[in-house]
Amino acid sequence: MTSLTGSDFDFAFLEEGFCARDIVEQKINESSLSDDKDAFYVADLGDVLKKHLRWLRVLPRITPFYAVKCNDSRAVVTTLASLGAGFDCASKTEIQIVQSVGVEPSRIIYANPCKQVSQIKYASAHGVQMMTFDSEVELMKVARSHENSKLVLRIATDDSKAVCRLSVKFGATLKSSRLLLERAKELGLDVIGVSFHVGSGCTDPETYRQAISDARYVFDMGAELGYDMTLLDIGGGFPGSDDTKLKFEEIAAVINPALDKYFPVDCGVRIIAEPGRYYVASAYTLAVNIIAKKVIMKEQSASDEEEDGANDRTLMYYVNDGVYGSFNCILYDHAHVLPTLHKKPKPDERMYPCSIWGPTCDGLDRIVEQCSLPDMQMGDWLLFENMGAYTVAASSTFNGFQKPDIHYIMSRTAWGHMMRFQFVLSLWSVTSSWCIKKICKVAKTKVSNPKRYSL
Ligand SMILES: Cc1ncc(COP(=O)(O)O)c(C=O)c1O
């Protein structure tokens, strides 16, 4: 494994034939020589690249604007920036993160319908124009604080079947959409499109179809009021791994025909989305160490006397990351996690009913209420896969427990793909900037060079 330290992010090259699991193994072996057995992540940036290629293949009409809230690691943001993705930012700090890696303002949507005035002013000062709204108060704030805003009306969806509902908090009804568009017109604001979110962890692809049809209705409403809208933003909600009931491709099989019906290719509407979980969940594996253990013997009754199996005891394992850290996803993201064993159990190994707890002093800090595991020892490791979404981004250091280190890796093949991708993007950027210059010369308008970023 060769370390590459770039100015933008650090990762290690994964040599041919090795995978993320091998690096987990290597880190665990290294730690066996010392007492330092802190929890750690291995994050495969090549997995983020694979997700991007899959997105382009499956949803070719939709430009992804990665939802930074899901995982704001610089390495993830830089990887996606270099692949040409856009970004959904919810705050000034997220805008700063994205702009610090050289992303142009036109590739950012400030997708928070309820913003602090000072942060709207920040967006304005830093060239971020696209932003969502769903209320009259927001329209008035934007009218006062941002001269060049391009507004996107967020509509509510029926997200009752999603794991994390969002339309309970955000989104205008179709009825109030007309009033909001009328008000925006009175205020002289430019409404360029419609957005929605079907809820994170969508379980019913029909929700997308209905929301796309509702968006069409709002586009038509806007046209009646004199708006020529050109942007549809279909939000997030896509699965982050392949172990979910509803697969990414199944969702796409509903979205693509719905777009073709309500927003055909030649209708002049640009389509974007705000995937978060989709891009990062499966890239991250978390390794935690058993720091304490308790054996709870069952009180014996006469009928239990002959019981000598696994049923006479319950094991409580305490590990060095918990719900105040990476496993906050259990509380905030309704996640259900299960470990895989680092040491493979023998075929006839006895399994025990177990619970797994985090390291803090809070009784709430329980990671798994019930599972079946062998009798393990302090110092043994448990692995949790698919831990990239809504984990590190919201973890705290409550009780003084530090956040796990993240070891970023990428295979040389993935790196090669990224370089080629960047080359094609820069060619496209040069060509399109040449075309724009030509067009603008004719129109006698001055243009500035588009910014580029490098790894
Ligand atoms: C406005 C907005 N866009 C996108 C996302 C990302 O959603 P997901 O991770 O389900 O793709 C969220 C998540 O809360 C959101 O609030």
The ligand as a Gaussian input file, in Angstrom:
#p B3LYP/6-31G(d) Opt

LIG

0 1
 C      -32.904000      18.402000       1.018000
 C      -32.243000      17.072000       1.067000
 N      -31.671000      16.609000      -0.057000
 C      -31.037000      15.423000      -0.087000
 C      -30.937000      14.641000       1.044000
 C      -30.202000      13.344000       0.947000
 O      -31.081000      12.278000       1.006000
 P      -30.594000      10.783000       0.815000
 O      -29.448000      10.573000       1.720000
 O      -31.792000       9.974000       1.161000
 O      -30.235000      10.621000      -0.619000
 C      -31.553000      15.060000       2.240000
 C      -31.510000      14.233000       3.430000
 O      -31.991000      14.565000       4.489000
 C      -32.214000      16.323000       2.252000
 O      -32.786000      16.806000       3.357000

